[in-house]
Structures are given as C-alpha cells and as structure tokens.
C-alpha cells in the first residue's frame, strides 16, 4: 500500500469523521474531504465553529474514512494546517453547493481551508479485526 492508495480511497470515500481534542475530551464530527492535484487532503470550516478553536489549540487530528459496506476503513493521523489560498477557496465555493453562502466572498476571513499534507495512515479490513498490530503504517 502507498500514499496513492490512501488518496484514491479518500477520493472514493470523501465523507469521513475527524477527531479533535477539546481539552481532555475527544470530539468527533463528519466532514467531506477535498483533494486538489497536490497530494494533500483538504477540509473547510468556519471560524465560528468549535472545531476551528480546537484545531487552533491542538492541530493534531485523526480521520476515519469507511467504504460504504464498512468492510474497509482508513485511519489517518496527522496535523492540519490553515491554508490561505484564495484560488483554492474560490474554486470550492464555485463547485460545492454547501459553500454557496461564500459564493461571492471566498476571501471572507471566517471561511477557513484546512490541509493535511502528511501523516500516518492504516487501512483496516474486517479480516484484520483481531490483528490491529499487524496492519502496516503508510507514511506520507
């Protein structure tokens, strides 16, 4: 397995859950992963959301992507960074209905683009259920 396998799985299964930390309490919520042609995984959020405050305090995350039948999952641990890329943000608001509130305001400072550019990934299948320690780590 390689980074390309990780990115392909994310492309095929963009809905994921992201775990952050709120003090000593984990918080998990759903996101849609976005990919451009640079080999990174992106997400959007707003500065008014608690996830933004949590990531400012501790940018470490774990993502979990699942196949529709839940027979294969992908967990990725890494650190997200805030990206100031107006071109990417404008492309997203043009293409994604859920970002229409920012259609004419991609430069709105409350609209945040997050990037996970490297991390440690592990694929898991139902057949490996009791052998987690044997699952290889894919670094990217």
C-alpha positions in Angstrom: 0.0 0.0 0.0 1.1 3.5 -0.8 0.2 7.2 -0.5 -1.6 6.9 -3.8 -3.7 4.1 -2.4 -4.6 6.4 0.6 -5.5 9.3 -1.7 -7.6 7.0 -4.0 -9.6 5.6 -1.1 -10.2 9.2 0.2 -11.4 10.2 -3.3 -13.7 7.2 -3.5 -15.0 7.8 0.1 -14.8 11.5 0.8 -17.2 11.5 3.8 -15.2 11.0 6.9 -15.1 11.6 10.6 -12.4 13.8 12.2 -11.4 13.5 15.8 -10.0 16.6 17.6 -9.3 17.4 21.2 -11.3 19.8 23.4 -9.1 19.9 26.5 -9.0 16.3 27.5 -12.3 15.4 25.8 -12.1 13.9 22.2 -14.7 15.4 19.8 -15.7 13.7 16.5 -17.7 15.1 13.6 -18.3 14.4 10.0 -16.5 16.3 7.2 -16.2 16.0 3.4 -12.6 15.6 2.3 -11.4 17.6 -0.7 -8.5 16.9 -3.0 -6.7 19.1 -5.4 -3.7 17.9 -7.6 -1.1 18.3 -4.9 -1.3 15.1 -3.0 -2.9 16.6 0.2 -6.3 16.3 1.8 -8.3 19.4 2.5 -11.4 20.4 4.5 -13.3 23.6 5.0 -14.7 25.0 8.2 -15.7 28.4 9.7 -14.0 30.4 12.4 -17.3 30.5 14.4 -17.2 26.7 14.9 -15.8 25.0 17.9 -13.7 22.7 15.7 -11.8 25.7 14.5 -11.0 26.7 18.1 -10.0 23.2 18.9 -7.7 22.9 15.9 -6.0 26.3 16.7 -5.2 24.9 20.2 -4.2 21.5 19.0 -3.9 20.8 15.3 -3.5 17.1 15.7 -6.3 15.0 14.2 -7.3 11.5 13.3 -9.5 10.9 10.2 -11.6 7.9 9.6 -12.9 7.1 6.1 -15.1 4.0 5.5 -16.2 2.0 2.5 -20.0 2.0 2.0 -20.2 -1.6 3.2 -17.9 -0.8 6.2 -15.6 -3.8 5.2 -12.6 -1.4 4.8 -11.7 1.7 6.7 -8.8 4.1 6.6 -7.5 5.9 9.6 -5.1 8.8 9.1 -3.3 10.5 12.0 -1.6 13.9 11.3 -1.5 17.6 11.8 -3.7 20.0 9.9 -2.7 23.5 8.9 -4.7 26.5 8.0 -4.1 27.4 4.4 -4.5 30.9 2.9 -5.1 30.1 -0.7 -7.8 32.3 -2.3 -7.7 30.4 -5.6 -8.5 27.1 -4.0 -11.2 28.6 -1.8 -12.8 30.3 -4.8 -12.8 27.0 -6.7 -14.5 25.3 -3.9 -17.3 27.8 -3.4 -17.9 27.7 -7.2 -18.1 23.9 -7.2 -19.8 23.0 -3.9 -23.4 23.8 -3.1 -22.9 23.6 0.7 -20.4 26.5 0.4 -22.8 28.8 -1.5 -23.0 31.3 1.4 -19.4 32.2 0.5 -20.0 32.3 -3.3 -19.1 36.0 -3.6 -16.9 36.1 -0.5 -14.3 33.3 -0.8 -11.9 35.8 0.9 -14.2 36.0 3.9 -11.8 35.5 6.9 -14.4 33.3 8.6 -14.1 30.8 5.7 -11.2 28.5 6.5 -9.3 26.0 4.4 -7.5 23.2 6.3 -4.9 20.9 4.8 -3.4 17.6 5.9 -0.3 17.3 3.9 1.4 14.4 5.7 0.5 11.8 8.2 0.4 8.1 9.1 -2.3 6.0 7.6 -3.6 2.5 8.2 -6.1 0.5 6.2 -8.2 -1.9 8.2 -10.4 -4.7 6.9 -12.9 -6.9 8.7 -10.5 -9.8 8.2 -7.8 -8.0 10.3 -10.2 -7.2 13.1 -8.2 -9.0 15.8 -4.7 -8.3 14.3 -4.5 -4.5 14.5 -0.8 -4.6 15.5 0.0 -6.3 12.1 -1.6 -3.6 10.0 1.2 -1.7 8.1 1.6 2.0 8.5 1.7 4.1 5.4 3.6 7.4 5.9 3.0 10.3 3.6 
